[in-house]
């Protein structure tokens, strides 16, 4: 029974971290470092298994970046994350929800003119957010 309690406590702590960081994607390393900083070290295998479970349950979106390094973001059911694309800043890692009427237009066009149905769940467009773009412009003009 103690093993189940540990697993439950670990999952609770991991979920708390994911919820607190729901506006950007986090890596397993970041979760691990946070747990250690909170004096609650969790086995890496436990983190990976729980993230896999959450992804299968539709609670997480998994993004694969450079070198196949994955990051994860809590998928708000209220925000219908599985139904729209996300924008991810390559500089700061912030994730933005592209949940607007324009998405419906894109989906309709692709479906009607190309016979293709978008699967938005793990789809992400990469680029620079406004803040990071301004920082780069400012840095380059110095």
N, CA, C and O atoms as CSV, one atom per row, in Angstrom:
chain,resi,resn,atom,element,x,y,z
A,1,UNK,N,N,0.804,-1.202,0.000
A,1,UNK,CA,C,0.000,0.000,0.000
A,1,UNK,C,C,0.845,1.263,0.000
A,1,UNK,O,O,0.475,2.258,-0.623
A,2,UNK,N,N,1.975,1.230,0.693
A,2,UNK,CA,C,2.824,2.417,0.761
A,2,UNK,C,C,3.275,2.824,-0.634
A,2,UNK,O,O,3.393,4.014,-0.927
A,3,UNK,N,N,3.526,1.848,-1.493
A,3,UNK,CA,C,3.941,2.154,-2.860
A,3,UNK,C,C,2.866,2.925,-3.609
A,3,UNK,O,O,3.170,3.858,-4.354
A,4,UNK,N,N,1.579,2.530,-3.409
A,4,UNK,CA,C,0.480,3.230,-4.064
A,4,UNK,C,C,0.346,4.652,-3.552
A,4,UNK,O,O,0.070,5.571,-4.323
A,5,UNK,N,N,0.543,4.838,-2.238
A,5,UNK,CA,C,0.446,6.180,-1.672
A,5,UNK,C,C,1.550,7.059,-2.254
A,5,UNK,O,O,1.301,8.210,-2.612
A,6,UNK,N,N,2.761,6.526,-2.349
A,6,UNK,CA,C,3.875,7.297,-2.907
A,6,UNK,C,C,3.543,7.707,-4.338
A,6,UNK,O,O,3.746,8.856,-4.731
A,7,UNK,N,N,3.030,6.754,-5.106
A,7,UNK,CA,C,2.691,7.034,-6.492
A,7,UNK,C,C,1.610,8.113,-6.548
A,7,UNK,O,O,1.697,9.030,-7.365
A,8,UNK,N,N,0.616,8.017,-5.710
A,8,UNK,CA,C,-0.458,8.998,-5.683
A,8,UNK,C,C,0.084,10.370,-5.299
A,8,UNK,O,O,-0.266,11.370,-5.926
A,9,UNK,N,N,0.927,10.427,-4.284
A,9,UNK,CA,C,1.526,11.702,-3.880
A,9,UNK,C,C,2.404,12.269,-4.996
A,9,UNK,O,O,2.373,13.469,-5.266
A,10,UNK,N,N,3.168,11.420,-5.630
A,10,UNK,CA,C,4.022,11.860,-6.738
A,10,UNK,C,C,3.184,12.443,-7.863
A,10,UNK,O,O,3.495,13.504,-8.403
A,11,UNK,N,N,2.121,11.736,-8.207
A,11,UNK,CA,C,1.248,12.209,-9.280
A,11,UNK,C,C,0.609,13.543,-8.912
A,11,UNK,O,O,0.477,14.430,-9.756
A,12,UNK,N,N,0.222,13.677,-7.673
A,12,UNK,CA,C,-0.381,14.938,-7.221
A,12,UNK,C,C,0.614,16.080,-7.364
A,12,UNK,O,O,0.257,17.154,-7.848
A,13,UNK,N,N,1.850,15.864,-6.953
A,13,UNK,CA,C,2.880,16.905,-7.035
A,13,UNK,C,C,3.199,17.256,-8.493
A,13,UNK,O,O,3.371,18.427,-8.832
A,14,UNK,N,N,3.276,16.247,-9.337
A,14,UNK,CA,C,3.543,16.486,-10.761
A,14,UNK,C,C,2.392,17.280,-11.371
A,14,UNK,O,O,2.622,18.236,-12.112
A,15,UNK,N,N,1.156,16.891,-11.066
A,15,UNK,CA,C,-0.002,17.591,-11.612
A,15,UNK,C,C,-0.052,19.035,-11.117
A,15,UNK,O,O,-0.389,19.934,-11.887
A,16,UNK,N,N,0.270,19.269,-9.867
A,16,UNK,CA,C,0.315,20.636,-9.339
A,16,UNK,C,C,1.297,21.486,-10.134
A,16,UNK,O,O,1.015,22.641,-10.452
A,17,UNK,N,N,2.449,20.910,-10.453
A,17,UNK,CA,C,3.457,21.630,-11.236
A,17,UNK,C,C,2.939,21.927,-12.646
A,17,UNK,O,O,3.095,23.040,-13.148
A,18,UNK,N,N,2.324,20.927,-13.280
A,18,UNK,CA,C,1.797,21.116,-14.629
A,18,UNK,C,C,0.715,22.191,-14.653
A,18,UNK,O,O,0.678,23.014,-15.568
A,19,UNK,N,N,-0.146,22.188,-13.674
A,19,UNK,CA,C,-1.212,23.198,-13.602
A,19,UNK,C,C,-0.649,24.592,-13.359
A,19,UNK,O,O,-1.118,25.567,-13.944
A,20,UNK,N,N,0.351,24.682,-12.501
A,20,UNK,CA,C,0.972,25.980,-12.203
A,20,UNK,C,C,1.703,26.538,-13.417
A,20,UNK,O,O,1.917,27.746,-13.514
A,21,UNK,N,N,2.086,25.662,-14.344
A,21,UNK,CA,C,2.843,26.066,-15.534
A,21,UNK,C,C,2.053,25.818,-16.816
A,21,UNK,O,O,2.642,25.554,-17.865
A,22,UNK,N,N,0.763,25.899,-16.741
A,22,UNK,CA,C,-0.097,25.548,-17.878
A,22,UNK,C,C,0.066,26.473,-19.079
A,22,UNK,O,O,-0.369,26.126,-20.177
A,23,UNK,N,N,0.674,27.630,-18.901
A,23,UNK,CA,C,0.830,28.562,-20.019
A,23,UNK,C,C,2.068,28.326,-20.863
A,23,UNK,O,O,2.287,29.025,-21.852
A,24,UNK,N,N,2.878,27.352,-20.486
A,24,UNK,CA,C,4.011,27.004,-21.341
A,24,UNK,C,C,4.328,25.520,-21.194
A,24,UNK,O,O,3.918,24.868,-20.234
A,25,UNK,N,N,5.044,25.023,-22.142
A,25,UNK,CA,C,5.413,23.615,-22.126
A,25,UNK,C,C,6.637,23.417,-21.239
A,25,UNK,O,O,7.540,24.254,-21.216
A,26,UNK,N,N,6.660,22.307,-20.512
A,26,UNK,CA,C,7.764,22.011,-19.608
A,26,UNK,C,C,8.384,20.665,-19.968
A,26,UNK,O,O,7.726,19.782,-20.519
A,27,UNK,N,N,9.649,20.537,-19.647
A,27,UNK,CA,C,10.359,19.290,-19.939
A,27,UNK,C,C,10.371,18.400,-18.701
A,27,UNK,O,O,10.073,18.847,-17.594
A,28,UNK,N,N,10.714,17.162,-18.905
A,28,UNK,CA,C,10.861,16.229,-17.784
A,28,UNK,C,C,11.950,16.739,-16.848
A,28,UNK,O,O,11.833,16.626,-15.628
A,29,UNK,N,N,12.997,17.296,-17.418
A,29,UNK,CA,C,14.093,17.837,-16.599
A,29,UNK,C,C,13.591,18.953,-15.679
A,29,UNK,O,O,13.949,19.005,-14.503
A,30,UNK,N,N,12.758,19.847,-16.229
A,30,UNK,CA,C,12.215,20.932,-15.416
A,30,UNK,C,C,11.337,20.403,-14.280
A,30,UNK,O,O,11.399,20.901,-13.156
A,31,UNK,N,N,10.526,19.397,-14.582
A,31,UNK,CA,C,9.693,18.786,-13.546
A,31,UNK,C,C,10.578,18.164,-12.477
A,31,UNK,O,O,10.346,18.347,-11.282
A,32,UNK,N,N,11.587,17.431,-12.914
A,32,UNK,CA,C,12.519,16.774,-11.989
A,32,UNK,C,C,13.226,17.792,-11.090
A,32,UNK,O,O,13.309,17.598,-9.878
A,33,UNK,N,N,13.733,18.871,-11.682
A,33,UNK,CA,C,14.422,19.903,-10.898
A,33,UNK,C,C,13.480,20.563,-9.895
A,33,UNK,O,O,13.868,20.848,-8.762
A,34,UNK,N,N,12.255,20.802,-10.316
A,34,UNK,CA,C,11.272,21.401,-9.410
A,34,UNK,C,C,10.994,20.472,-8.228
A,34,UNK,O,O,10.955,20.918,-7.081
A,35,UNK,N,N,10.805,19.201,-8.506
A,35,UNK,CA,C,10.515,18.238,-7.438
A,35,UNK,C,C,11.671,18.175,-6.440
A,35,UNK,O,O,11.455,18.120,-5.229
A,36,UNK,N,N,12.877,18.183,-6.951
A,36,UNK,CA,C,14.051,18.159,-6.066
A,36,UNK,C,C,14.138,19.437,-5.246
A,36,UNK,O,O,14.456,19.392,-4.058
A,37,UNK,N,N,13.858,20.579,-5.871
A,37,UNK,CA,C,13.897,21.857,-5.164
A,37,UNK,C,C,12.844,21.922,-4.056
A,37,UNK,O,O,13.033,22.601,-3.047
A,38,UNK,N,N,11.747,21.214,-4.254
A,38,UNK,CA,C,10.669,21.167,-3.258
A,38,UNK,C,C,10.899,20.059,-2.228
A,38,UNK,O,O,10.020,19.758,-1.420
A,39,UNK,N,N,12.086,19.459,-2.266
A,39,UNK,CA,C,12.410,18.328,-1.386
A,39,UNK,C,C,11.427,17.175,-1.554
A,39,UNK,O,O,11.039,16.515,-0.590
A,40,UNK,N,N,11.043,16.957,-2.789
A,40,UNK,CA,C,10.151,15.856,-3.108
A,40,UNK,C,C,10.651,15.160,-4.368
A,40,UNK,O,O,9.976,15.153,-5.398
A,41,UNK,N,N,11.857,14.567,-4.270
A,41,UNK,CA,C,12.402,13.917,-5.465
A,41,UNK,C,C,11.521,12.753,-5.926
A,41,UNK,O,O,11.043,11.951,-5.123
A,42,UNK,N,N,11.326,12.689,-7.230
A,42,UNK,CA,C,10.512,11.644,-7.832
A,42,UNK,C,C,11.371,10.934,-8.862
A,42,UNK,O,O,12.124,11.569,-9.600
A,43,UNK,N,N,11.257,9.647,-8.906
A,43,UNK,CA,C,11.993,8.838,-9.867
A,43,UNK,C,C,11.624,9.291,-11.284
A,43,UNK,O,O,10.448,9.499,-11.583
A,44,UNK,N,N,12.628,9.441,-12.153
A,44,UNK,CA,C,12.380,9.874,-13.541
A,44,UNK,C,C,11.411,8.947,-14.273
A,44,UNK,O,O,10.595,9.395,-15.078
A,45,UNK,N,N,11.511,7.665,-13.986
A,45,UNK,CA,C,10.604,6.700,-14.613
A,45,UNK,C,C,9.164,7.012,-14.235
A,45,UNK,O,O,8.265,6.912,-15.070
A,46,UNK,N,N,8.941,7.387,-12.988
A,46,UNK,CA,C,7.601,7.744,-12.520
A,46,UNK,C,C,7.085,8.964,-13.277
A,46,UNK,O,O,5.922,9.006,-13.678
A,47,UNK,N,N,7.948,9.951,-13.469
A,47,UNK,CA,C,7.549,11.154,-14.201
A,47,UNK,C,C,7.167,10.793,-15.630
A,47,UNK,O,O,6.100,11.182,-16.106
A,48,UNK,N,N,8.034,10.049,-16.318
A,48,UNK,CA,C,7.751,9.670,-17.709
A,48,UNK,C,C,6.455,8.872,-17.820
A,48,UNK,O,O,5.632,9.142,-18.694
A,49,UNK,N,N,6.272,7.897,-16.945
A,49,UNK,CA,C,5.063,7.060,-17.004
A,49,UNK,C,C,3.806,7.885,-16.767
A,49,UNK,O,O,2.798,7.707,-17.452
A,50,UNK,N,N,3.871,8.784,-15.800
A,50,UNK,CA,C,2.688,9.595,-15.507
A,50,UNK,C,C,2.389,10.563,-16.657
A,50,UNK,O,O,1.225,10.766,-17.003
A,51,UNK,N,N,3.410,11.150,-17.242
A,51,UNK,CA,C,3.201,12.033,-18.391
A,51,UNK,C,C,2.601,11.260,-19.561
A,51,UNK,O,O,1.709,11.761,-20.246
A,52,UNK,N,N,3.087,10.038,-19.794
A,52,UNK,CA,C,2.523,9.197,-20.855
A,52,UNK,C,C,1.049,8.918,-20.603
A,52,UNK,O,O,0.231,8.976,-21.522
A,53,UNK,N,N,0.715,8.614,-19.351
A,53,UNK,CA,C,-0.677,8.341,-18.988
A,53,UNK,C,C,-1.541,9.574,-19.210
A,53,UNK,O,O,-2.629,9.481,-19.777
A,54,UNK,N,N,-1.056,10.730,-18.762
A,54,UNK,CA,C,-1.816,11.968,-18.928
A,54,UNK,C,C,-2.023,12.302,-20.403
A,54,UNK,O,O,-3.086,12.780,-20.799
A,55,UNK,N,N,-0.997,12.046,-21.205
A,55,UNK,CA,C,-1.123,12.297,-22.640
A,55,UNK,C,C,-2.174,11.373,-23.246
A,55,UNK,O,O,-3.013,11.823,-24.026
A,56,UNK,N,N,-2.139,10.096,-22.901
A,56,UNK,CA,C,-3.125,9.139,-23.424
A,56,UNK,C,C,-4.533,9.497,-22.976
A,56,UNK,O,O,-5.498,9.279,-23.708
A,57,UNK,N,N,-4.650,10.050,-21.763
A,57,UNK,CA,C,-5.957,10.456,-21.227
A,57,UNK,C,C,-6.446,11.777,-21.803
A,57,UNK,O,O,-7.571,12.197,-21.531
A,58,UNK,N,N,-5.601,12.437,-22.603
A,58,UNK,CA,C,-5.985,13.696,-23.219
A,58,UNK,C,C,-5.790,14.916,-22.330
A,58,UNK,O,O,-6.322,15.989,-22.614
A,59,UNK,N,N,-5.031,14.751,-21.262
A,59,UNK,CA,C,-4.799,15.860,-20.327
A,59,UNK,C,C,-3.531,16.637,-20.637
A,59,UNK,O,O,-3.324,17.723,-20.096
A,60,UNK,N,N,-2.689,16.100,-21.491
A,60,UNK,CA,C,-1.422,16.749,-21.838
A,60,UNK,C,C,-1.251,16.786,-23.341
A,60,UNK,O,O,-1.718,15.910,-24.069
A,61,UNK,N,N,-0.569,17.823,-23.780
A,61,UNK,CA,C,-0.141,17.889,-25.178
A,61,UNK,C,C,1.369,17.724,-25.157
A,61,UNK,O,O,2.069,18.395,-24.398
A,62,UNK,N,N,1.858,16.835,-25.988
A,62,UNK,CA,C,3.293,16.569,-26.075
A,62,UNK,C,C,3.825,17.232,-27.333
A,62,UNK,O,O,3.324,17.000,-28.433
A,63,UNK,N,N,4.846,18.060,-27.157
A,63,UNK,CA,C,5.498,18.721,-28.276
A,63,UNK,C,C,6.886,18.115,-28.428
A,63,UNK,O,O,7.600,17.931,-27.443
A,64,UNK,N,N,7.265,17.808,-29.656
A,64,UNK,CA,C,8.603,17.284,-29.900
A,64,UNK,C,C,9.403,18.384,-30.571
A,64,UNK,O,O,9.028,18.880,-31.634
A,65,UNK,N,N,10.500,18.760,-29.949
A,65,UNK,CA,C,11.335,19.833,-30.471
A,65,UNK,C,C,12.595,19.308,-31.110
A,65,UNK,O,O,12.651,18.178,-31.595
A,66,UNK,N,N,13.605,20.153,-31.101
A,66,UNK,CA,C,14.885,19.789,-31.694
A,66,UNK,C,C,15.482,18.578,-30.986
A,66,UNK,O,O,15.410,18.468,-29.762
A,67,UNK,N,N,16.057,17.690,-31.745
A,67,UNK,CA,C,16.703,16.511,-31.175
A,67,UNK,C,C,15.728,15.561,-30.506
A,67,UNK,O,O,16.110,14.800,-29.616
A,68,UNK,N,N,14.475,15.599,-30.926
A,68,UNK,CA,C,13.425,14.744,-30.370
A,68,UNK,C,C,13.199,14.947,-28.873
A,68,UNK,O,O,12.674,14.059,-28.202
A,69,UNK,N,N,13.592,16.111,-28.345
A,69,UNK,CA,C,13.344,16.406,-26.935
A,69,UNK,C,C,11.897,16.854,-26.795
A,69,UNK,O,O,11.463,17.798,-27.455
A,70,UNK,N,N,11.164,16.176,-25.940
A,70,UNK,CA,C,9.749,16.470,-25.760
A,70,UNK,C,C,9.524,17.440,-24.609
A,70,UNK,O,O,10.246,17.444,-23.613
A,71,UNK,N,N,8.500,18.257,-24.785
A,71,UNK,CA,C,7.997,19.087,-23.702
A,71,UNK,C,C,6.501,18.825,-23.619
A,71,UNK,O,O,5.884,18.348,-24.571
A,72,UNK,N,N,5.935,19.142,-22.473
A,72,UNK,CA,C,4.539,18.814,-22.212
A,72,UNK,C,C,3.804,20.039,-21.687
A,72,UNK,O,O,4.362,20.855,-20.954
A,73,UNK,N,N,2.533,20.147,-22.079
A,73,UNK,CA,C,1.702,21.226,-21.582
A,73,UNK,C,C,0.357,20.650,-21.169
A,73,UNK,O,O,-0.229,19.823,-21.867
A,74,UNK,N,N,-0.117,21.110,-20.012
A,74,UNK,CA,C,-1.437,20.704,-19.555
A,74,UNK,C,C,-2.465,21.178,-20.570
A,74,UNK,O,O,-2.427,22.330,-21.001
A,75,UNK,N,N,-3.374,20.306,-20.951
A,75,UNK,CA,C,-4.391,20.619,-21.946
A,75,UNK,C,C,-5.700,20.938,-21.243
A,75,UNK,O,O,-6.411,20.041,-20.789
A,76,UNK,N,N,-6.002,22.205,-21.159
A,76,UNK,CA,C,-7.252,22.631,-20.530
A,76,UNK,C,C,-8.436,22.150,-21.344
A,76,UNK,O,O,-8.559,22.468,-22.526
A,77,UNK,N,N,-9.292,21.394,-20.718
A,77,UNK,CA,C,-10.484,20.916,-21.431
A,77,UNK,C,C,-11.419,22.071,-21.754
A,77,UNK,O,O,-12.080,22.068,-22.792
A,78,UNK,N,N,-11.477,23.075,-20.854
A,78,UNK,CA,C,-12.326,24.239,-21.100
A,78,UNK,C,C,-11.868,25.005,-22.326
A,78,UNK,O,O,-12.685,25.592,-23.036
A,79,UNK,N,N,-10.579,25.003,-22.577
A,79,UNK,CA,C,-10.034,25.738,-23.717
A,79,UNK,C,C,-10.045,24.906,-24.983
A,79,UNK,O,O,-9.646,25.388,-26.043
A,80,UNK,N,N,-10.496,23.665,-24.890
A,80,UNK,CA,C,-10.594,22.752,-26.030
A,80,UNK,C,C,-9.267,22.674,-26.794
A,80,UNK,O,O,-9.230,22.839,-28.013
A,81,UNK,N,N,-8.199,22.424,-26.069
A,81,UNK,CA,C,-6.858,22.393,-26.659
A,81,UNK,C,C,-6.728,21.409,-27.814
A,81,UNK,O,O,-5.923,21.620,-28.721
A,82,UNK,N,N,-7.505,20.349,-27.787
A,82,UNK,CA,C,-7.405,19.353,-28.853
A,82,UNK,C,C,-8.024,19.848,-30.148
A,82,UNK,O,O,-7.851,19.224,-31.195
A,83,UNK,N,N,-8.749,20.969,-30.090
A,83,UNK,CA,C,-9.471,21.451,-31.256
A,83,UNK,C,C,-8.804,22.631,-31.963
A,83,UNK,O,O,-9.318,23.116,-32.971
A,84,UNK,N,N,-7.671,23.093,-31.448
A,84,UNK,CA,C,-7.009,24.209,-32.125
A,84,UNK,C,C,-5.494,24.045,-32.089
A,84,UNK,O,O,-4.943,23.278,-31.300
A,85,UNK,N,N,-4.854,24.785,-32.961
A,85,UNK,CA,C,-3.393,24.776,-33.025
A,85,UNK,C,C,-2.817,25.603,-31.879
A,85,UNK,O,O,-3.515,26.385,-31.234
A,86,UNK,N,N,-1.539,25.406,-31.654
A,86,UNK,CA,C,-0.827,26.179,-30.646
A,86,UNK,C,C,0.389,26.824,-31.291
A,86,UNK,O,O,0.965,26.293,-32.240
A,87,UNK,N,N,0.761,27.962,-30.765
A,87,UNK,CA,C,1.949,28.669,-31.207
A,87,UNK,C,C,2.967,28.565,-30.088
A,87,UNK,O,O,2.642,28.835,-28.932
A,88,UNK,N,N,4.192,28.177,-30.410
A,88,UNK,CA,C,5.218,28.026,-29.378
A,88,UNK,C,C,6.413,28.901,-29.724
A,88,UNK,O,O,6.963,28.826,-30.823
A,89,UNK,N,N,6.802,29.731,-28.764
A,89,UNK,CA,C,7.954,30.597,-28.951
A,89,UNK,C,C,9.230,29.773,-28.806
A,89,UNK,O,O,9.425,29.088,-27.801
A,90,UNK,N,N,10.085,29.842,-29.803
A,90,UNK,CA,C,11.331,29.075,-29.783
A,90,UNK,C,C,12.355,29.691,-28.834
A,90,UNK,O,O,13.357,29.059,-28.499
A,91,UNK,N,N,12.104,30.907,-28.411
A,91,UNK,CA,C,13.041,31.591,-27.519
A,91,UNK,C,C,12.712,31.339,-26.048
A,91,UNK,O,O,13.560,30.857,-25.296
A,92,UNK,N,N,11.489,31.662,-25.637
A,92,UNK,CA,C,11.126,31.567,-24.208
A,92,UNK,C,C,10.298,30.333,-23.880
A,92,UNK,O,O,10.126,30.011,-22.704
A,93,UNK,N,N,9.779,29.631,-24.889
A,93,UNK,CA,C,9.013,28.414,-24.657
A,93,UNK,C,C,7.540,28.639,-24.365
A,93,UNK,O,O,6.808,27.676,-24.134
A,94,UNK,N,N,7.084,29.892,-24.369
A,94,UNK,CA,C,5.670,30.171,-24.109
A,94,UNK,C,C,4.811,29.531,-25.191
A,94,UNK,O,O,5.203,29.465,-26.356
A,95,UNK,N,N,3.637,29.063,-24.787
A,95,UNK,CA,C,2.698,28.439,-25.709
A,95,UNK,C,C,1.421,29.274,-25.724
A,95,UNK,O,O,0.876,29.618,-24.675
A,96,UNK,N,N,0.957,29.590,-26.920
A,96,UNK,CA,C,-0.242,30.399,-27.092
A,96,UNK,C,C,-1.305,29.575,-27.804
A,96,UNK,O,O,-0.995,28.790,-28.700
A,97,UNK,N,N,-2.537,29.754,-27.408
A,97,UNK,CA,C,-3.658,29.037,-28.001
A,97,UNK,C,C,-4.168,29.809,-29.217
A,97,UNK,O,O,-4.501,30.990,-29.119
A,98,UNK,N,N,-4.224,29.147,-30.332
A,98,UNK,CA,C,-4.739,29.750,-31.560
A,98,UNK,C,C,-6.210,29.340,-31.683
A,98,UNK,O,O,-6.600,28.609,-32.594
A,99,UNK,N,N,-7.001,29.831,-30.746
A,99,UNK,CA,C,-8.405,29.469,-30.655
A,99,UNK,C,C,-9.242,30.674,-31.068
A,99,UNK,O,O,-9.722,31.436,-30.230
A,100,UNK,N,N,-9.402,30.825,-32.366
A,100,UNK,CA,C,-10.156,31.960,-32.876
A,100,UNK,C,C,-10.906,31.528,-34.134
A,100,UNK,O,O,-10.701,30.428,-34.648
A,101,UNK,N,N,-11.766,32.401,-34.614
A,101,UNK,CA,C,-12.575,32.090,-35.790
A,101,UNK,C,C,-11.708,31.753,-37.003
A,101,UNK,O,O,-12.122,30.988,-37.874
A,102,UNK,N,N,-10.523,32.320,-37.056
A,102,UNK,CA,C,-9.613,32.051,-38.166
A,102,UNK,C,C,-9.289,30.556,-38.269
A,102,UNK,O,O,-9.130,30.026,-39.368
A,103,UNK,N,N,-9.193,29.890,-37.128
A,103,UNK,CA,C,-8.922,28.437,-37.129
A,103,UNK,C,C,-10.031,27.688,-37.843
A,103,UNK,O,O,-9.764,26.746,-38.589
A,104,UNK,N,N,-11.282,28.102,-37.621
A,104,UNK,CA,C,-12.410,27.464,-38.297
A,104,UNK,C,C,-12.308,27.657,-39.805
A,104,UNK,O,O,-12.608,26.749,-40.580
A,105,UNK,N,N,-11.880,28.851,-40.213
A,105,UNK,CA,C,-11.712,29.131,-41.638
A,105,UNK,C,C,-10.638,28.234,-42.246
A,105,UNK,O,O,-10.827,27.662,-43.320
A,106,UNK,N,N,-9.512,28.117,-41.547
A,106,UNK,CA,C,-8.416,27.276,-42.042
A,106,UNK,C,C,-8.872,25.825,-42.152
A,106,UNK,O,O,-8.665,25.177,-43.178
A,107,UNK,N,N,-9.490,25.325,-41.097
A,107,UNK,CA,C,-9.950,23.934,-41.085
A,107,UNK,C,C,-10.951,23.677,-42.202
A,107,UNK,O,O,-10.870,22.664,-42.897
A,108,UNK,N,N,-11.900,24.605,-42.373
A,108,UNK,CA,C,-12.912,24.447,-43.428
A,108,UNK,C,C,-12.269,24.456,-44.808
A,108,UNK,O,O,-12.595,23.621,-45.652
A,109,UNK,N,N,-11.358,25.394,-45.041
A,109,UNK,CA,C,-10.684,25.474,-46.341
A,109,UNK,C,C,-9.927,24.175,-46.640
A,109,UNK,O,O,-10.039,23.617,-47.732
A,110,UNK,N,N,-9.171,23.713,-45.674
A,110,UNK,CA,C,-8.373,22.494,-45.883
A,110,UNK,C,C,-9.277,21.292,-46.134
A,110,UNK,O,O,-8.994,20.460,-46.996
A,111,UNK,N,N,-10.370,21.208,-45.370
A,111,UNK,CA,C,-11.306,20.089,-45.537
A,111,UNK,C,C,-11.995,20.162,-46.904
A,111,UNK,O,O,-12.056,19.161,-47.618
A,112,UNK,N,N,-12.517,21.345,-47.275
A,112,UNK,CA,C,-13.296,21.488,-48.506
A,112,UNK,C,C,-12.450,21.456,-49.776
A,112,UNK,O,O,-12.865,20.887,-50.785
A,113,UNK,N,N,-11.268,22.063,-49.728
A,113,UNK,CA,C,-10.461,22.190,-50.946
A,113,UNK,C,C,-9.360,21.137,-51.079
A,113,UNK,O,O,-8.809,20.934,-52.161
A,114,UNK,N,N,-9.054,20.483,-49.987
A,114,UNK,CA,C,-7.951,19.520,-50.036
A,114,UNK,C,C,-8.352,18.140,-49.505
A,114,UNK,O,O,-7.553,17.204,-49.522
A,115,UNK,N,N,-9.596,18.024,-49.035
A,115,UNK,CA,C,-10.081,16.732,-48.543
A,115,UNK,C,C,-9.288,16.207,-47.368
A,115,UNK,O,O,-9.108,14.998,-47.214
A,116,UNK,N,N,-8.818,17.113,-46.546
A,116,UNK,CA,C,-7.942,16.735,-45.422
A,116,UNK,C,C,-8.526,17.285,-44.129
A,116,UNK,O,O,-8.904,18.454,-44.059
A,117,UNK,N,N,-8.598,16.444,-43.116
A,117,UNK,CA,C,-9.138,16.854,-41.824
A,117,UNK,C,C,-7.994,17.066,-40.845
A,117,UNK,O,O,-7.229,16.147,-40.553
A,118,UNK,N,N,-7.890,18.289,-40.344
A,118,UNK,CA,C,-6.811,18.623,-39.407
A,118,UNK,C,C,-6.961,17.895,-38.080
A,118,UNK,O,O,-8.061,17.769,-37.542
A,119,UNK,N,N,-5.868,17.432,-37.579
A,119,UNK,CA,C,-5.794,16.895,-36.228
A,119,UNK,C,C,-4.943,17.891,-35.451
A,119,UNK,O,O,-3.716,17.881,-35.558
A,120,UNK,N,N,-5.581,18.734,-34.683
A,120,UNK,CA,C,-4.888,19.838,-34.023
A,120,UNK,C,C,-4.237,19.443,-32.708
A,120,UNK,O,O,-3.391,20.179,-32.199
A,121,UNK,N,N,-4.598,18.332,-32.164
A,121,UNK,CA,C,-4.177,17.953,-30.820
A,121,UNK,C,C,-2.702,18.192,-30.523
A,121,UNK,O,O,-2.384,18.833,-29.521
A,122,UNK,N,N,-1.816,17.712,-31.337
A,122,UNK,CA,C,-0.385,17.875,-31.091
A,122,UNK,C,C,0.273,18.794,-32.119
A,122,UNK,O,O,1.487,18.756,-32.321
A,123,UNK,N,N,-0.539,19.606,-32.751
A,123,UNK,CA,C,-0.009,20.474,-33.801
A,123,UNK,C,C,0.414,21.813,-33.218
A,123,UNK,O,O,-0.302,22.432,-32.431
A,124,UNK,N,N,1.577,22.228,-33.623
A,124,UNK,CA,C,2.117,23.485,-33.096
A,124,UNK,C,C,2.897,24.190,-34.197
A,124,UNK,O,O,3.580,23.557,-35.003
A,125,UNK,N,N,2.782,25.503,-34.211
A,125,UNK,CA,C,3.561,26.335,-35.117
A,125,UNK,C,C,4.628,27.028,-34.277
A,125,UNK,O,O,4.335,27.564,-33.208
A,126,UNK,N,N,5.847,27.015,-34.757
A,126,UNK,CA,C,6.964,27.579,-34.005
A,126,UNK,C,C,7.345,28.940,-34.559
A,126,UNK,O,O,7.265,29.178,-35.764
A,127,UNK,N,N,7.754,29.820,-33.678
A,127,UNK,CA,C,8.190,31.150,-34.073
A,127,UNK,C,C,8.572,31.953,-32.844
A,127,UNK,O,O,8.849,31.386,-31.787
A,128,UNK,N,N,8.586,33.260,-32.979
A,128,UNK,CA,C,8.933,34.146,-31.864
A,128,UNK,C,C,7.697,34.879,-31.380
A,128,UNK,O,O,6.916,35.397,-32.178
A,129,UNK,N,N,7.526,34.917,-30.066
A,129,UNK,CA,C,6.429,35.698,-29.509
A,129,UNK,C,C,6.787,37.186,-29.626
A,129,UNK,O,O,7.937,37.539,-29.889
A,130,UNK,N,N,5.812,38.026,-29.431
A,130,UNK,CA,C,6.008,39.472,-29.563
A,130,UNK,C,C,7.120,39.972,-28.648
A,130,UNK,O,O,7.961,40.766,-29.071
A,131,UNK,N,N,7.132,39.519,-27.409
A,131,UNK,CA,C,8.135,39.973,-26.436
A,131,UNK,C,C,9.545,39.589,-26.864
A,131,UNK,O,O,10.454,40.418,-26.835
A,132,UNK,N,N,9.726,38.332,-27.262
A,132,UNK,CA,C,11.062,37.881,-27.673
A,132,UNK,C,C,11.498,38.541,-28.980
A,132,UNK,O,O,12.679,38.836,-29.164
A,133,UNK,N,N,10.553,38.772,-29.883
A,133,UNK,CA,C,10.876,39.451,-31.139
A,133,UNK,C,C,11.380,40.862,-30.860
A,133,UNK,O,O,12.359,41.305,-31.461
A,134,UNK,N,N,10.710,41.571,-29.943
A,134,UNK,CA,C,11.136,42.911,-29.595
A,134,UNK,C,C,12.509,42.899,-28.923
A,134,UNK,O,O,13.329,43.785,-29.169
A,135,UNK,N,N,12.758,41.911,-28.087
A,135,UNK,CA,C,14.076,41.795,-27.429
A,135,UNK,C,C,15.170,41.580,-28.475
A,135,UNK,O,O,16.244,42.175,-28.385
A,136,UNK,N,N,14.896,40.729,-29.467
A,136,UNK,CA,C,15.895,40.474,-30.517
A,136,UNK,C,C,16.159,41.730,-31.334
A,136,UNK,O,O,17.309,42.036,-31.649
A,137,UNK,N,N,15.115,42.450,-31.675
A,137,UNK,CA,C,15.268,43.683,-32.452
A,137,UNK,C,C,16.085,44.693,-31.642
A,137,UNK,O,O,16.995,45.331,-32.171
A,138,UNK,N,N,15.755,44.830,-30.374
A,138,UNK,CA,C,16.451,45.758,-29.491
A,138,UNK,C,C,17.922,45.370,-29.343
A,138,UNK,O,O,18.803,46.229,-29.378
A,139,UNK,N,N,18.177,44.090,-29.181
A,139,UNK,CA,C,19.540,43.574,-29.022
A,139,UNK,C,C,20.362,43.791,-30.298
A,139,UNK,O,O,21.543,44.130,-30.233
A,140,UNK,N,N,19.733,43.595,-31.444
A,140,UNK,CA,C,20.436,43.757,-32.722
A,140,UNK,C,C,20.709,45.210,-33.066
A,140,UNK,O,O,21.629,45.506,-33.828
A,141,UNK,N,N,19.913,46.128,-32.506
A,141,UNK,CA,C,20.123,47.527,-32.818
A,141,UNK,C,C,21.160,48.175,-31.902
A,141,UNK,O,O,21.562,49.315,-32.128
A,142,UNK,N,N,21.592,47.451,-30.870
A,142,UNK,CA,C,22.623,47.987,-29.962
A,142,UNK,C,C,23.997,47.979,-30.572
A,142,UNK,O,O,24.960,48.398,-29.929
